[in-house]
Amino acid sequence: MDNAVFGEKDIQLSEQELRGSPYASLYARVDDGRQIHMVLAFAETDPLTGKQLLKWMSADRAMIVTLDGRIVKTLALPDTNLAGLTLDSDRASYDWQPGYRYGYTAVISREMIASELVETPLQDFKTEHYIETVKFAQLDESIENHYWINKKGRVIKTIQYLGPDMHKIELLLIKDFG
């Protein structure tokens, strides 16, 4: 009955379960839905940048692909998926599915706004909180993404939009890769 009225509860693993897992993992939330646990299913080198592409998988086989903490692709999300994101320092090209919406260019600016402590289930991190503004001239729209980055340059927490009026995805790194 609670699920029917209040929705499903957030997935929250115990500290023992998280430490005992051999996999890198994170918590994710799509829009204002329940928190889910995702594990690193695959890591590969991006042929364009030479950096690690991390493919995070949920129990229901949804996938979020990140590059330096930025979401560059999604699969099996409801309604809209980011089919691809190509970055070039302060510019990007976005592709979305369904609807074959390809080649939407954006100008990106980023500003550090504060030093903040991010608490995760296994440890706390001192981070710098950045706000990123992504402007799509073709659509006369913009989105605002947030990144909390530790001193090693790892994104510990992020809130990102796939595009204007599209899914908001929150990620919290629990157990790092590598």
Backbone as JSON Lines, residues from 0, in Angstrom:
{"i":0,"aa":"M","n":[0.82,-1.19,0.0],"ca":[0.0,0.0,0.0],"c":[0.87,1.26,0.0]}
{"i":1,"aa":"D","n":[1.96,1.26,0.78],"ca":[2.84,2.43,0.81],"c":[3.36,2.77,-0.57]}
{"i":2,"aa":"N","n":[3.77,1.74,-1.35],"ca":[4.28,1.98,-2.7],"c":[3.24,2.63,-3.58]}
{"i":3,"aa":"A","n":[1.98,2.23,-3.44],"ca":[0.91,2.8,-4.26],"c":[0.69,4.27,-3.94]}
{"i":4,"aa":"V","n":[0.84,4.64,-2.68],"ca":[0.59,6.02,-2.27],"c":[1.84,6.88,-2.37]}
{"i":5,"aa":"F","n":[2.95,6.37,-1.85],"ca":[4.17,7.17,-1.74],"c":[5.24,6.83,-2.77]}
{"i":6,"aa":"G","n":[5.01,5.84,-3.61],"ca":[6.03,5.43,-4.57],"c":[7.02,4.47,-3.93]}
{"i":7,"aa":"E","n":[7.91,3.96,-4.76],"ca":[8.9,3.03,-4.23],"c":[9.93,3.77,-3.41]}
{"i":8,"aa":"K","n":[10.5,3.06,-2.45],"ca":[11.5,3.66,-1.56],"c":[12.86,3.7,-2.25]}
{"i":9,"aa":"D","n":[13.69,4.64,-1.79],"ca":[15.06,4.73,-2.28],"c":[15.81,3.44,-1.98]}
{"i":10,"aa":"I","n":[16.67,3.04,-2.9],"ca":[17.58,1.93,-2.65],"c":[18.73,2.48,-1.81]}
{"i":11,"aa":"Q","n":[19.0,1.83,-0.7],"ca":[20.09,2.27,0.16],"c":[20.78,1.02,0.7]}
{"i":12,"aa":"L","n":[21.98,0.75,0.22],"ca":[22.72,-0.41,0.68],"c":[23.46,-0.08,1.97]}
{"i":13,"aa":"S","n":[23.7,-1.1,2.77],"ca":[24.43,-0.9,4.02],"c":[25.9,-0.63,3.71]}
{"i":14,"aa":"E","n":[26.59,-0.06,4.68],"ca":[28.02,0.19,4.51],"c":[28.76,-1.12,4.27]}
{"i":15,"aa":"Q","n":[28.34,-2.17,4.97],"ca":[28.98,-3.49,4.81],"c":[28.78,-4.02,3.39]}
{"i":16,"aa":"E","n":[27.57,-3.87,2.85],"ca":[27.3,-4.33,1.48],"c":[28.14,-3.55,0.47]}
{"i":17,"aa":"L","n":[28.24,-2.24,0.68],"ca":[29.0,-1.4,-0.25],"c":[30.48,-1.72,-0.2]}
{"i":18,"aa":"R","n":[31.03,-1.86,1.0],"ca":[32.46,-2.17,1.13],"c":[32.77,-3.57,0.62]}
{"i":19,"aa":"G","n":[31.83,-4.5,0.78],"ca":[32.04,-5.87,0.36],"c":[31.91,-6.1,-1.13]}
{"i":20,"aa":"S","n":[31.33,-5.15,-1.82],"ca":[31.15,-5.31,-3.26],"c":[32.47,-5.1,-4.0]}
{"i":21,"aa":"P","n":[32.77,-5.95,-4.98],"ca":[34.01,-5.77,-5.74],"c":[33.88,-4.7,-6.83]}
{"i":22,"aa":"Y","n":[32.68,-4.13,-7.0],"ca":[32.42,-3.22,-8.11],"c":[32.42,-1.75,-7.68]}
{"i":23,"aa":"A","n":[32.89,-0.91,-8.57],"ca":[32.69,0.53,-8.4],"c":[31.19,0.77,-8.49]}
{"i":24,"aa":"S","n":[30.69,1.74,-7.72],"ca":[29.25,1.96,-7.74],"c":[28.89,3.41,-7.43]}
{"i":25,"aa":"L","n":[27.64,3.73,-7.73],"ca":[27.11,5.05,-7.44],"c":[25.63,4.95,-7.18]}
{"i":26,"aa":"Y","n":[25.09,5.99,-6.56],"ca":[23.65,6.15,-6.44],"c":[23.22,7.12,-7.52]}
{"i":27,"aa":"A","n":[22.07,6.85,-8.12],"ca":[21.53,7.72,-9.17],"c":[20.06,7.98,-8.89]}
{"i":28,"aa":"R","n":[19.61,9.14,-9.35],"ca":[18.2,9.5,-9.26],"c":[17.83,10.2,-10.56]}
{"i":29,"aa":"V","n":[16.77,9.73,-11.21],"ca":[16.29,10.36,-12.43],"c":[15.08,11.2,-12.08]}
{"i":30,"aa":"D","n":[15.13,12.48,-12.46],"ca":[14.11,13.45,-12.1],"c":[13.94,13.42,-10.58]}
{"i":31,"aa":"D","n":[12.74,13.3,-10.1],"ca":[12.55,13.24,-8.65],"c":[12.12,11.85,-8.22]}
{"i":32,"aa":"G","n":[12.53,10.84,-9.0],"ca":[12.18,9.46,-8.69],"c":[13.01,8.92,-7.54]}
{"i":33,"aa":"R","n":[12.9,7.62,-7.36],"ca":[13.62,7.0,-6.25],"c":[15.11,6.85,-6.58]}
{"i":34,"aa":"Q","n":[15.9,6.82,-5.53],"ca":[17.34,6.59,-5.68],"c":[17.57,5.13,-6.05]}
{"i":35,"aa":"I","n":[18.44,4.91,-7.03],"ca":[18.79,3.55,-7.43],"c":[20.3,3.36,-7.27]}
{"i":36,"aa":"H","n":[20.71,2.11,-7.2],"ca":[22.12,1.77,-7.1],"c":[22.58,1.28,-8.46]}
{"i":37,"aa":"M","n":[23.71,1.79,-8.93],"ca":[24.26,1.37,-10.22],"c":[25.69,0.91,-10.01]}
{"i":38,"aa":"V","n":[26.09,-0.1,-10.77],"ca":[27.47,-0.59,-10.68],"c":[28.17,-0.36,-12.01]}
{"i":39,"aa":"L","n":[29.48,-0.26,-11.93],"ca":[30.27,-0.09,-13.14],"c":[30.3,-1.41,-13.9]}
{"i":40,"aa":"A","n":[29.68,-1.41,-15.07],"ca":[29.6,-2.63,-15.88],"c":[30.78,-2.76,-16.83]}
{"i":41,"aa":"F","n":[31.31,-1.61,-17.27],"ca":[32.36,-1.66,-18.28],"c":[33.11,-0.33,-18.29]}
{"i":42,"aa":"A","n":[34.41,-0.38,-18.47],"ca":[35.24,0.81,-18.64],"c":[36.06,0.61,-19.9]}
{"i":43,"aa":"E","n":[36.06,1.62,-20.76],"ca":[36.84,1.53,-21.99],"c":[37.43,2.89,-22.31]}
{"i":44,"aa":"T","n":[38.43,2.9,-23.15],"ca":[39.06,4.15,-23.55],"c":[38.27,4.79,-24.68]}
{"i":45,"aa":"D","n":[37.92,6.05,-24.49],"ca":[37.22,6.8,-25.53],"c":[38.21,7.07,-26.66]}
{"i":46,"aa":"P","n":[37.9,6.65,-27.89],"ca":[38.85,6.83,-28.99],"c":[39.1,8.3,-29.35]}
{"i":47,"aa":"L","n":[38.17,9.18,-29.02],"ca":[38.35,10.61,-29.35],"c":[39.21,11.35,-28.35]}
{"i":48,"aa":"T","n":[39.06,11.01,-27.05],"ca":[39.76,11.76,-26.01],"c":[40.9,10.99,-25.35]}
{"i":49,"aa":"G","n":[40.88,9.66,-25.48],"ca":[41.87,8.84,-24.79],"c":[41.56,8.67,-23.31]}
{"i":50,"aa":"K","n":[40.43,9.2,-22.84],"ca":[40.04,9.1,-21.43],"c":[39.09,7.92,-21.23]}
{"i":51,"aa":"Q","n":[38.87,7.57,-19.97],"ca":[38.01,6.43,-19.64],"c":[36.53,6.77,-19.75]}
{"i":52,"aa":"L","n":[35.81,5.97,-20.54],"ca":[34.35,6.0,-20.58],"c":[33.87,4.97,-19.57]}
{"i":53,"aa":"L","n":[33.04,5.39,-18.63],"ca":[32.53,4.48,-17.61],"c":[31.06,4.21,-17.87]}
{"i":54,"aa":"K","n":[30.7,2.93,-17.96],"ca":[29.32,2.53,-18.26],"c":[28.7,1.94,-17.0]}
{"i":55,"aa":"W","n":[27.76,2.69,-16.43],"ca":[27.1,2.33,-15.18],"c":[25.76,1.67,-15.49]}
{"i":56,"aa":"M","n":[25.48,0.52,-14.87],"ca":[24.28,-0.27,-15.16],"c":[23.43,-0.42,-13.9]}
{"i":57,"aa":"S","n":[22.11,-0.27,-14.09],"ca":[21.17,-0.49,-12.99],"c":[20.62,-1.92,-13.06]}
{"i":58,"aa":"A","n":[19.91,-2.33,-12.03],"ca":[19.33,-3.68,-11.99],"c":[18.33,-3.89,-13.12]}
{"i":59,"aa":"D","n":[17.67,-2.82,-13.57],"ca":[16.69,-2.96,-14.66],"c":[17.31,-2.67,-16.03]}
{"i":60,"aa":"R","n":[18.63,-2.67,-16.09],"ca":[19.42,-2.55,-17.32],"c":[19.41,-1.17,-17.97]}
{"i":61,"aa":"A","n":[19.05,-0.16,-17.22],"ca":[19.27,1.2,-17.71],"c":[20.76,1.47,-17.61]}
{"i":62,"aa":"M","n":[21.28,2.3,-18.5],"ca":[22.71,2.58,-18.5],"c":[22.96,4.07,-18.59]}
{"i":63,"aa":"I","n":[23.96,4.52,-17.84],"ca":[24.45,5.89,-17.91],"c":[25.94,5.8,-18.2]}
{"i":64,"aa":"V","n":[26.38,6.49,-19.24],"ca":[27.79,6.49,-19.61],"c":[28.37,7.85,-19.24]}
{"i":65,"aa":"T","n":[29.5,7.84,-18.51],"ca":[30.13,9.09,-18.1],"c":[31.56,9.18,-18.63]}
{"i":66,"aa":"L","n":[31.99,10.4,-18.84],"ca":[33.36,10.72,-19.24],"c":[33.79,11.88,-18.35]}
{"i":67,"aa":"D","n":[34.74,11.64,-17.46],"ca":[35.16,12.65,-16.48],"c":[33.97,13.18,-15.68]}
{"i":68,"aa":"G","n":[33.02,12.31,-15.35],"ca":[31.88,12.71,-14.55],"c":[30.73,13.31,-15.33]}
{"i":69,"aa":"R","n":[30.95,13.6,-16.58],"ca":[29.89,14.19,-17.42],"c":[29.11,13.06,-18.09]}
{"i":70,"aa":"I","n":[27.8,13.14,-18.05],"ca":[26.96,12.15,-18.72],"c":[27.04,12.4,-20.22]}
{"i":71,"aa":"V","n":[27.5,11.38,-20.96],"ca":[27.66,11.53,-22.41],"c":[26.7,10.63,-23.2]}
{"i":72,"aa":"K","n":[26.03,9.71,-22.48],"ca":[25.06,8.85,-23.16],"c":[24.19,8.17,-22.12]}
{"i":73,"aa":"T","n":[22.92,7.92,-22.48],"ca":[22.03,7.14,-21.62],"c":[21.29,6.13,-22.49]}
{"i":74,"aa":"L","n":[20.93,5.02,-21.87],"ca":[20.16,3.98,-22.56],"c":[19.05,3.5,-21.63]}
{"i":75,"aa":"A","n":[17.89,3.23,-22.19],"ca":[16.75,2.63,-21.49],"c":[16.15,3.5,-20.4]}
{"i":76,"aa":"L","n":[16.31,4.82,-20.51],"ca":[15.58,5.72,-19.62],"c":[14.19,5.95,-20.23]}
{"i":77,"aa":"P","n":[13.21,6.28,-19.39],"ca":[11.88,6.55,-19.96],"c":[11.89,7.82,-20.8]}
{"i":78,"aa":"D","n":[11.13,7.86,-21.85],"ca":[10.9,9.04,-22.69],"c":[12.08,9.46,-23.55]}
{"i":79,"aa":"T","n":[13.11,10.05,-22.94],"ca":[14.21,10.65,-23.71],"c":[15.54,10.09,-23.25]}
{"i":80,"aa":"N","n":[16.41,9.83,-24.22],"ca":[17.77,9.4,-23.91],"c":[18.77,10.29,-24.64]}
{"i":81,"aa":"L","n":[19.9,10.5,-24.0],"ca":[21.0,11.21,-24.63],"c":[21.73,10.2,-25.51]}
{"i":82,"aa":"A","n":[21.6,10.35,-26.82],"ca":[22.21,9.4,-27.75],"c":[23.7,9.63,-27.89]}
{"i":83,"aa":"G","n":[24.14,10.86,-27.63],"ca":[25.56,11.16,-27.72],"c":[25.85,12.6,-27.36]}
{"i":84,"aa":"L","n":[27.02,12.83,-26.84],"ca":[27.48,14.17,-26.49],"c":[28.95,14.24,-26.87]}
{"i":85,"aa":"T","n":[29.28,15.18,-27.74],"ca":[30.66,15.38,-28.17],"c":[31.12,16.72,-27.62]}
{"i":86,"aa":"L","n":[32.26,16.7,-26.91],"ca":[32.77,17.9,-26.26],"c":[34.01,18.43,-26.95]}
{"i":87,"aa":"D","n":[34.13,19.75,-26.95],"ca":[35.33,20.42,-27.45],"c":[35.54,21.65,-26.59]}
{"i":88,"aa":"S","n":[36.19,21.51,-25.48],"ca":[36.46,22.53,-24.45],"c":[35.2,23.29,-24.06]}
{"i":89,"aa":"D","n":[34.89,24.42,-24.69],"ca":[33.72,25.21,-24.28],"c":[32.53,25.05,-25.22]}
{"i":90,"aa":"R","n":[32.56,24.04,-26.05],"ca":[31.45,23.76,-26.98],"c":[31.1,22.28,-26.9]}
{"i":91,"aa":"A","n":[29.85,21.99,-27.27],"ca":[29.4,20.6,-27.28],"c":[28.35,20.41,-28.36]}
{"i":92,"aa":"S","n":[28.19,19.17,-28.77],"ca":[27.15,18.8,-29.72],"c":[26.33,17.68,-29.08]}
{"i":93,"aa":"Y","n":[25.02,17.89,-28.98],"ca":[24.1,16.96,-28.33],"c":[23.24,16.24,-29.36]}
{"i":94,"aa":"D","n":[23.0,14.94,-29.1],"ca":[22.08,14.13,-29.9],"c":[21.11,13.46,-28.94]}
{"i":95,"aa":"W","n":[19.8,13.48,-29.28],"ca":[18.79,12.88,-28.41],"c":[17.92,11.91,-29.19]}
{"i":96,"aa":"Q","n":[17.43,10.89,-28.48],"ca":[16.47,9.91,-29.0],"c":[15.33,9.79,-28.01]}
{"i":97,"aa":"P","n":[14.13,9.42,-28.39],"ca":[13.7,9.22,-29.77],"c":[13.51,10.55,-30.47]}
{"i":98,"aa":"G","n":[13.2,10.48,-31.73],"ca":[12.92,11.69,-32.5],"c":[14.06,12.12,-33.4]}
{"i":99,"aa":"Y","n":[15.17,11.39,-33.4],"ca":[16.3,11.69,-34.29],"c":[16.7,13.17,-34.22]}
{"i":100,"aa":"R","n":[16.9,13.65,-33.0],"ca":[17.33,15.04,-32.81],"c":[18.85,15.04,-32.66]}
{"i":101,"aa":"Y","n":[19.54,15.41,-33.73],"ca":[21.0,15.3,-33.78],"c":[21.64,16.65,-34.07]}
{"i":102,"aa":"G","n":[22.85,16.83,-33.54],"ca":[23.68,17.97,-33.9],"c":[23.28,19.29,-33.28]}
{"i":103,"aa":"Y","n":[22.68,19.27,-32.1],"ca":[22.34,20.52,-31.43],"c":[23.58,21.03,-30.71]}
{"i":104,"aa":"T","n":[24.09,22.16,-31.16],"ca":[25.33,22.7,-30.6],"c":[25.03,23.57,-29.39]}
{"i":105,"aa":"A","n":[25.99,23.59,-28.49],"ca":[25.85,24.36,-27.25],"c":[27.18,25.01,-26.9]}
{"i":106,"aa":"V","n":[27.08,26.15,-26.23],"ca":[28.24,26.83,-25.67],"c":[28.2,26.6,-24.17]}
{"i":107,"aa":"I","n":[29.35,26.21,-23.61],"ca":[29.41,25.83,-22.2],"c":[30.3,26.81,-21.43]}
{"i":108,"aa":"S","n":[29.8,27.28,-20.3],"ca":[30.62,28.08,-19.38],"c":[30.49,27.48,-17.99]}
{"i":109,"aa":"R","n":[31.57,27.58,-17.21],"ca":[31.6,26.95,-15.89],"c":[32.18,27.94,-14.88]}
{"i":110,"aa":"E","n":[31.59,27.93,-13.69],"ca":[32.04,28.82,-12.62],"c":[32.06,28.07,-11.3]}
{"i":111,"aa":"M","n":[33.17,28.22,-10.56],"ca":[33.25,27.62,-9.23],"c":[32.53,28.56,-8.27]}
{"i":112,"aa":"I","n":[31.6,28.01,-7.48],"ca":[30.81,28.88,-6.61],"c":[31.11,28.7,-5.13]}
{"i":113,"aa":"A","n":[31.62,27.52,-4.72],"ca":[31.87,27.32,-3.29],"c":[32.71,26.07,-3.06]}
{"i":114,"aa":"S","n":[33.34,26.03,-1.9],"ca":[33.97,24.8,-1.41],"c":[32.95,24.15,-0.48]}
{"i":115,"aa":"E","n":[32.68,22.87,-0.7],"ca":[31.64,22.19,0.07],"c":[32.08,20.78,0.43]}
{"i":116,"aa":"L","n":[31.55,20.29,1.55],"ca":[31.78,18.92,1.98],"c":[30.65,18.06,1.41]}
{"i":117,"aa":"V","n":[31.01,16.99,0.71],"ca":[30.02,16.05,0.18],"c":[30.14,14.76,0.99]}
{"i":118,"aa":"E","n":[29.03,14.35,1.59],"ca":[28.99,13.12,2.38],"c":[28.48,11.98,1.51]}
{"i":119,"aa":"T","n":[29.23,10.89,1.51],"ca":[28.81,9.69,0.79],"c":[28.7,8.56,1.83]}
{"i":120,"aa":"P","n":[28.1,7.45,1.47],"ca":[27.95,6.37,2.45],"c":[29.26,5.82,3.0]}
{"i":121,"aa":"L","n":[30.37,5.95,2.25],"ca":[31.63,5.38,2.7],"c":[32.64,6.4,3.19]}
{"i":122,"aa":"Q","n":[32.53,7.65,2.75],"ca":[33.46,8.68,3.21],"c":[32.95,10.06,2.83]}
{"i":123,"aa":"D","n":[33.58,11.07,3.4],"ca":[33.24,12.45,3.08],"c":[34.36,13.04,2.23]}
{"i":124,"aa":"F","n":[34.0,13.97,1.35],"ca":[34.96,14.58,0.44],"c":[34.89,16.1,0.52]}
{"i":125,"aa":"K","n":[36.05,16.73,0.57],"ca":[36.11,18.18,0.38],"c":[36.08,18.42,-1.12]}
{"i":126,"aa":"T","n":[35.15,19.25,-1.56],"ca":[34.98,19.46,-3.0],"c":[34.85,20.93,-3.33]}
{"i":127,"aa":"E","n":[35.0,21.21,-4.6],"ca":[34.66,22.52,-5.15],"c":[33.39,22.33,-5.97]}
{"i":128,"aa":"H","n":[32.41,23.18,-5.71],"ca":[31.11,23.1,-6.38],"c":[31.13,24.04,-7.58]}
{"i":129,"aa":"Y","n":[30.91,23.48,-8.76],"ca":[30.87,24.25,-10.0],"c":[29.46,24.25,-10.57]}
{"i":130,"aa":"I","n":[29.08,25.39,-11.12],"ca":[27.85,25.48,-11.9],"c":[28.26,25.66,-13.35]}
{"i":131,"aa":"E","n":[27.65,24.85,-14.2],"ca":[27.93,24.89,-15.62],"c":[26.65,25.33,-16.34]}
{"i":132,"aa":"T","n":[26.78,26.33,-17.2],"ca":[25.65,26.77,-18.01],"c":[25.87,26.3,-19.44]}
{"i":133,"aa":"V","n":[24.87,25.61,-19.98],"ca":[24.93,25.07,-21.33],"c":[23.85,25.77,-22.15]}
{"i":134,"aa":"K","n":[24.28,26.6,-23.12],"ca":[23.33,27.39,-23.92],"c":[23.2,26.82,-25.32]}
{"i":135,"aa":"F","n":[21.95,26.56,-25.71],"ca":[21.61,26.05,-27.04],"c":[21.01,27.19,-27.85]}
{"i":136,"aa":"A","n":[21.8,27.82,-28.71],"ca":[21.32,28.96,-29.5],"c":[20.18,28.54,-30.43]}
{"i":137,"aa":"Q","n":[20.29,27.36,-31.05],"ca":[19.26,26.89,-31.98],"c":[17.9,26.76,-31.32]}
{"i":138,"aa":"L","n":[17.88,26.45,-30.04],"ca":[16.64,26.24,-29.31],"c":[16.24,27.44,-28.46]}
{"i":139,"aa":"D","n":[17.14,28.42,-28.36],"ca":[16.94,29.57,-27.47],"c":[16.63,29.08,-26.05]}
{"i":140,"aa":"E","n":[17.4,28.09,-25.61],"ca":[17.22,27.46,-24.3],"c":[18.58,27.24,-23.66]}
{"i":141,"aa":"S","n":[18.57,27.05,-22.34],"ca":[19.8,26.7,-21.64],"c":[19.47,25.76,-20.49]}
{"i":142,"aa":"I","n":[20.49,25.06,-20.03],"ca":[20.37,24.19,-18.86],"c":[21.51,24.53,-17.91]}
{"i":143,"aa":"E","n":[21.33,24.16,-16.65],"ca":[22.35,24.43,-15.64],"c":[22.69,23.12,-14.94]}
{"i":144,"aa":"N","n":[23.94,22.72,-15.02],"ca":[24.43,21.5,-14.4],"c":[25.32,21.85,-13.22]}
{"i":145,"aa":"H","n":[25.4,20.93,-12.25],"ca":[26.23,21.14,-11.06],"c":[27.21,19.98,-10.93]}
{"i":146,"aa":"Y","n":[28.44,20.3,-10.53],"ca":[29.49,19.3,-10.32],"c":[30.19,19.6,-9.01]}
{"i":147,"aa":"W","n":[30.4,18.58,-8.19],"ca":[31.2,18.69,-6.98],"c":[32.45,17.86,-7.23]}
{"i":148,"aa":"I","n":[33.6,18.52,-7.31],"ca":[34.84,17.88,-7.75],"c":[35.86,17.89,-6.61]}
{"i":149,"aa":"N","n":[36.48,16.73,-6.33],"ca":[37.47,16.67,-5.25],"c":[38.83,17.16,-5.73]}
{"i":150,"aa":"K","n":[39.8,17.17,-4.82],"ca":[41.12,17.72,-5.15],"c":[41.87,16.9,-6.21]}
{"i":151,"aa":"K","n":[41.46,15.64,-6.4],"ca":[42.08,14.8,-7.43],"c":[41.42,14.98,-8.79]}
{"i":152,"aa":"G","n":[40.4,15.82,-8.85],"ca":[39.72,16.07,-10.12],"c":[38.58,15.12,-10.43]}
{"i":153,"aa":"R","n":[38.2,14.28,-9.46],"ca":[37.09,13.33,-9.66],"c":[35.77,14.01,-9.32]}
{"i":154,"aa":"V","n":[34.77,13.76,-10.14],"ca":[33.42,14.24,-9.85],"c":[32.81,13.29,-8.83]}
{"i":155,"aa":"I","n":[32.54,13.81,-7.64],"ca":[31.98,13.01,-6.55],"c":[30.46,13.02,-6.61]}
{"i":156,"aa":"K","n":[29.92,14.17,-6.94],"ca":[28.47,14.34,-7.02],"c":[28.17,15.24,-8.21]}
{"i":157,"aa":"T","n":[27.04,15.0,-8.87],"ca":[26.65,15.85,-9.98],"c":[25.14,15.85,-10.15]}
{"i":158,"aa":"I","n":[24.63,16.94,-10.64],"ca":[23.24,17.06,-11.07],"c":[23.3,17.6,-12.49]}
{"i":159,"aa":"Q","n":[22.81,16.8,-13.44],"ca":[22.9,17.18,-14.85],"c":[21.56,16.98,-15.54]}
{"i":160,"aa":"Y","n":[21.3,17.83,-16.52],"ca":[20.13,17.7,-17.38],"c":[20.59,17.15,-18.72]}
{"i":161,"aa":"L","n":[19.81,16.23,-19.29],"ca":[20.17,15.67,-20.58],"c":[20.0,16.68,-21.7]}
{"i":162,"aa":"G","n":[19.15,17.66,-21.48],"ca":[18.88,18.72,-22.45],"c":[17.75,19.58,-21.92]}
{"i":163,"aa":"P","n":[17.36,20.63,-22.64],"ca":[16.27,21.49,-22.19],"c":[14.96,20.7,-22.06]}
{"i":164,"aa":"D","n":[14.29,20.87,-20.93],"ca":[13.01,20.19,-20.65],"c":[13.14,18.67,-20.75]}
{"i":165,"aa":"M","n":[14.3,18.15,-20.37],"ca":[14.54,16.7,-20.39],"c":[14.94,16.24,-19.0]}
{"i":166,"aa":"H","n":[15.22,14.95,-18.87],"ca":[15.51,14.35,-17.57],"c":[16.64,15.06,-16.83]}
{"i":167,"aa":"K","n":[16.43,15.15,-15.51],"ca":[17.48,15.57,-14.59],"c":[18.04,14.3,-13.97]}
{"i":168,"aa":"I","n":[19.36,14.16,-13.96],"ca":[19.99,12.98,-13.37],"c":[20.97,13.42,-12.3]}
{"i":169,"aa":"E","n":[20.81,12.84,-11.11],"ca":[21.72,13.09,-10.0],"c":[22.56,11.84,-9.79]}
{"i":170,"aa":"L","n":[23.86,12.02,-9.66],"ca":[24.78,10.91,-9.42],"c":[25.61,11.21,-8.18]}
{"i":171,"aa":"L","n":[25.81,10.21,-7.34],"ca":[26.67,10.32,-6.17],"c":[27.61,9.12,-6.18]}
{"i":172,"aa":"L","n":[28.9,9.37,-6.37],"ca":[29.89,8.31,-6.41],"c":[30.04,7.68,-5.03]}
{"i":173,"aa":"I","n":[29.93,6.37,-4.97],"ca":[30.07,5.67,-3.69],"c":[31.43,5.0,-3.61]}
{"i":174,"aa":"K","n":[31.72,4.19,-4.61],"ca":[32.97,3.44,-4.64],"c":[33.62,3.7,-5.99]}
{"i":175,"aa":"D","n":[34.81,4.26,-5.96],"ca":[35.47,4.73,-7.17],"c":[36.03,3.58,-8.01]}
{"i":176,"aa":"F","n":[36.26,3.9,-9.27],"ca":[36.86,2.98,-10.23],"c":[38.37,3.16,-10.19]}
{"i":177,"aa":"G","n":[39.09,2.04,-10.15],"ca":[40.54,2.08,-10.28],"c":[41.32,2.37,-9.07]}
